[in-house]
Amino acid sequence: MIIAQLSDFHVRPHGQPAYGIVDTNAATRRAIDAVLALEPRPDCVLVTGDLCDCGLPEEYEIVRAELARLPMPVYAVPGNHDRREVFAAMLGQVGLGQAGSSLTKSGFLHYVIEDYPVRLIGLDTVIAGEDGGEICWEREAWLAERLAEGRGRPTLIFMHHPPFAVGVDGMDIMPCRVSPDFVALIGGHPEIERVLCGHYHRPIQRRFAGTIGFVAPGTAHQVALDLRPGTENRFVMEPPALAIHVWKPETGLVSHIQPIGDFGPRRPFVLDPAYPGKQQAVAAHV
């Protein structure tokens, strides 16, 4: 099973770049092109939030048109830049595979996809009007029930806000609040292969609750890495990227970061005769 993860499109109305600088719409188009160019193509695509920058209907029209270009199912969850009701209304029946039927105009936008070797559980972590997120008791209870229903099948959880600290002050001031029991809930299910997130616009991994917490980079701008205490976030035009998660029974889930862009053709490795072991091999055939 091959899963592509895209995150943080921050699509804007046409002609309005994000922060006055970033053409996020063109970046989203390039990200979709990059998925279409993958060989073999992914079985599905996950989008871990912030599909739009302001949650406006005209922004979701652009997102919907881009996602419609993908021939495989797309499963998305909202981020803090999304508006839950507009997200559900605009994307609930288009470009979101079978998850579309479970997206309603009210309530949390959670769902489970059972169609693959790995179960996909999408969590809505949004708190309307706040940068940070939350897994409240109601959301945690819903997740606990879904995990119990899986009976140990390999499972992947995806959400926007990371439910763990990443050691960067500018990011950790807007966390996903969880109860003291949440870590125990995740740790009690060793079948969880990853907790996939977005929000922080950087490739980040850490050990978390007996599994791996994974943050995907943004498809446009990135958050500059700044490990100094007390610093605020700044964005930087580092290369955008997407994540590729490959599941096989013999390996479990293996994750890769794939830069988005044209980096030239693939070239064969031609070893110099001085390469260690090469001279002996040449001498043996003389």
C-alpha positions in Angstrom: 0.0 0.0 0.0 1.4 3.4 -1.0 0.0 6.6 0.7 1.0 10.1 -0.4 0.7 12.8 2.3 0.2 16.4 1.4 -0.2 19.2 3.9 -0.8 22.9 4.4 -1.8 24.2 0.9 -2.9 27.6 2.3 -4.7 28.2 -1.0 -5.8 31.9 -1.5 -8.3 33.6 -3.8 -6.8 34.1 -7.2 -4.3 37.0 -7.4 -3.8 37.2 -3.6 -0.5 35.5 -2.5 -0.2 34.3 1.0 1.5 36.9 3.3 1.7 39.1 0.2 4.5 36.9 -1.2 3.8 33.2 -1.5 1.9 31.9 -4.6 0.4 29.0 -2.7 -2.0 28.2 -5.5 0.8 27.5 -7.9 2.6 25.5 -5.3 -0.6 23.4 -4.7 -0.8 22.8 -8.5 2.9 21.6 -8.5 2.2 19.3 -5.5 -0.7 17.7 -7.3 1.5 17.3 -10.4 4.2 15.7 -8.3 1.7 13.1 -7.0 0.5 12.4 -10.6 4.1 11.8 -11.7 4.8 9.2 -9.0 5.4 5.7 -10.3 3.7 3.6 -9.1 0.9 6.0 -8.2 -0.3 6.0 -4.6 -3.3 4.1 -3.6 -4.7 7.2 -1.8 -3.7 10.7 -0.8 -4.0 12.2 2.7 -4.2 16.0 3.2 -3.4 16.9 6.8 -5.1 20.3 7.1 -4.9 23.9 6.2 -6.2 23.3 2.7 -7.1 27.0 2.6 -5.6 30.1 4.1 -8.8 31.8 5.3 -11.4 29.1 4.8 -13.3 31.1 2.1 -15.6 29.4 -0.4 -13.6 30.7 -3.3 -10.5 29.2 -1.8 -12.2 25.8 -1.5 -13.3 26.0 -5.1 -9.6 26.1 -6.1 -8.8 23.3 -3.7 -11.7 21.2 -5.1 -10.5 21.7 -8.7 -7.0 20.7 -7.8 -8.0 17.6 -5.8 -10.3 16.5 -8.6 -7.3 16.0 -10.9 -6.2 13.1 -8.7 -7.5 9.7 -9.9 -7.1 8.0 -6.5 -9.2 8.6 -3.4 -8.3 11.7 -1.3 -8.9 11.9 2.4 -8.6 15.3 4.1 -9.0 16.7 7.6 -9.3 20.4 8.5 -6.7 22.6 10.0 -6.8 25.9 12.0 -6.9 27.9 8.8 -9.9 25.9 7.5 -13.5 26.7 8.5 -15.2 23.4 9.5 -18.6 24.1 8.0 -17.3 25.5 4.7 -14.8 22.6 4.5 -17.7 20.1 4.8 -20.0 21.9 2.5 -17.4 22.4 -0.3 -15.4 19.2 0.0 -17.8 16.7 1.6 -18.9 15.1 -1.7 -16.0 16.0 -4.1 -12.5 14.6 -4.2 -12.6 12.9 -0.8 -13.3 9.3 -1.8 -15.7 7.4 0.5 -15.0 9.7 3.4 -17.2 12.3 1.7 -20.4 10.6 3.0 -19.3 11.0 6.6 -18.5 14.8 6.4 -21.5 16.7 7.8 -22.2 20.4 8.2 -22.0 20.2 12.0 -19.9 18.3 14.5 -16.4 17.0 14.2 -15.1 15.8 10.8 -13.8 12.4 11.9 -14.0 9.2 9.8 -12.4 5.8 9.4 -11.4 4.2 6.0 -11.4 0.4 6.1 -10.7 -0.3 2.4 -7.0 -0.9 2.6 -4.5 -3.1 4.4 -3.9 -0.2 6.8 -6.9 1.4 8.5 -7.0 5.2 8.1 -8.4 7.2 11.0 -8.9 10.9 10.3 -9.2 13.2 13.3 -10.6 16.7 13.4 -8.4 18.7 16.0 -9.7 22.2 15.2 -10.7 24.7 17.8 -12.6 27.4 15.9 -10.7 30.7 16.1 -7.5 29.3 17.6 -4.1 28.4 16.2 -3.7 25.4 18.4 -5.8 22.3 18.4 -7.4 19.9 20.9 -8.4 16.3 21.3 -11.1 16.8 23.9 -12.8 14.0 25.9 -15.5 13.6 23.2 -12.9 13.2 20.4 -10.7 10.9 22.5 -13.7 8.7 23.3 -14.6 8.5 19.6 -11.0 7.5 18.8 -10.9 4.9 21.6 -14.0 3.2 20.1 -12.7 3.2 16.6 -9.3 1.7 17.8 -11.2 -1.0 19.7 -13.2 -1.9 16.6 -10.0 -2.4 14.6 -9.1 -5.5 16.6 -5.3 -5.0 16.1 -5.3 -4.3 12.4 -2.5 -2.0 11.2 -3.7 1.5 11.7 -2.6 5.0 10.7 -4.0 8.1 12.4 -3.9 11.4 10.6 -4.7 14.9 12.0 -3.6 18.5 11.5 -2.1 19.5 14.9 0.7 17.3 16.3 -0.3 16.0 19.8 3.3 16.2 20.9 6.0 18.8 21.4 8.7 19.2 18.8 11.3 21.1 20.8 10.8 24.4 18.9 9.3 27.2 21.0 7.6 28.9 18.1 5.7 25.8 17.3 5.2 24.4 20.7 3.2 27.5 21.9 0.3 26.3 19.6 0.0 22.6 20.5 -2.8 20.1 20.3 -4.1 19.9 23.8 -4.8 16.3 24.9 -5.8 14.7 28.2 -3.4 12.8 30.4 -5.0 9.6 29.1 -4.3 10.2 25.5 -0.7 9.0 25.5 -1.8 5.8 27.3 -4.6 5.3 24.7 -2.2 5.5 21.8 0.4 3.4 23.6 -2.1 0.7 24.3 -2.5 0.1 20.6 0.8 -1.1 19.2 -0.9 -1.6 15.8 -0.8 2.2 15.3 2.0 2.6 12.7 2.1 6.4 12.7 0.4 9.5 13.9 0.6 11.8 10.8 0.3 15.5 11.2 0.8 18.9 9.4 0.6 22.4 10.9 4.3 23.0 11.4 5.5 23.2 7.8 8.6 21.1 8.4 9.6 17.4 8.2 9.7 16.3 11.9 9.7 12.9 13.5 9.8 11.8 17.1 9.1 8.8 19.2 5.6 9.2 20.7 3.5 6.9 22.8 5.1 3.7 21.5 4.7 4.8 17.8 6.2 7.5 15.6 4.9 11.0 15.4 5.4 12.4 11.9 5.0 16.0 10.7 4.9 16.5 6.9 6.5 19.6 5.3 4.4 22.2 3.6 3.6 22.1 -0.2 4.6 25.8 -0.4 6.5 27.7 2.3 8.2 26.2 5.3 8.7 27.4 8.8 12.3 28.3 9.3 14.1 26.0 11.8 15.0 28.1 14.8 16.0 26.2 18.0 16.8 29.3 20.0 14.6 29.6 23.1 11.8 32.2 22.9 11.9 32.8 19.2 8.8 33.4 17.0 8.1 31.5 13.8 9.2 32.9 10.5 8.6 31.4 7.1 11.3 30.6 4.5 11.1 29.4 0.9 12.9 26.2 1.4 12.0 23.4 -1.1 8.5 22.1 -0.7 7.9 18.4 -0.3 5.4 15.7 0.2 5.6 12.4 2.2 5.3 8.9 0.9 4.3 6.2 3.3 4.8 2.6 2.1 3.3 -0.3 4.0 4.2 -4.0 3.5 3.5 -6.8 5.9 7.2 -7.7 6.2 8.3 -4.1 7.0 5.3 -2.3 8.4 5.1 1.4 7.4 8.2 3.1 6.0 8.1 6.9 5.4 9.9 8.9 2.8 10.2 12.7 2.1 10.0 13.6 -1.6 10.9 17.1 -2.6 8.6 18.8 -5.1 10.3 20.3 -8.1 12.3 19.5 -11.3 15.8 18.3 -10.2 16.9 16.9 -13.6 16.9 13.4 -14.9 17.7 10.2 -13.0 21.2 9.2 -13.6 23.1 5.9 -13.2 25.9 5.6 -10.7 29.2 5.1 -12.7 31.9 4.1 -10.3 35.4 5.4 -10.7 38.0 2.6 -11.0 39.6 3.9 -7.8 36.4 3.1 -5.8 37.3 0.7 -2.9 37.2 -2.8 -4.2 36.9 -1.7 -7.8 40.7 -2.1 -8.5 40.7 -5.6 -7.2 37.7 -6.5 -9.4 39.4 -5.0 -12.4 42.7 -6.7 -11.7 40.9 -10.1 -11.4 39.7 -9.8 -15.0 43.0 -8.7 -16.5 
